[in-house]
Amino acid sequence: METLIGGVSEADRKALTAGLALHQRGRQMMDASGTDAGRLADALDVLLLAEEAFGVASPDLTARVDNVAIVMLDVVWVDL
């Protein structure tokens, strides 16, 4: 049986935490990259990992978190 912390499963907590951390790191990389295409590509990779991590968590949980939609916007922004 999976442990629930505050009504959230351990697997969901880990997925959400990873998604939030990766999103933050991807945004930091975006800000530091300027117009360097190689560094923007690295930031895109990290943002896509954040999207993947959010995808592992329960949709009921991710529906309550703004970062999921914002990471999608950041992916589009970097890819322009």
Phi, psi and omega in degrees: 000140183274139180285135177253131176242114182060031180082004181246131180292157179300319180296317178294319179299315180295317180295317180293318178297316178297316179299316180295316180294317180293322178296315178299315180295319178299319178294321177298318179294322177299313183296323183278345188281335185062236179249012180290111185299322180295319180288326175294324177296321177296318178297320178299317178301317181292319178296323178292326174294322177298316178300318179296318179297317177299326181293339179281330181287161179300134178301329177297324180284313184291338177294340181264005184243126180294329188301333181297313179290322181293323178296325177296317177297320179295322177299314180296316181301314181293326186280354180289000000 
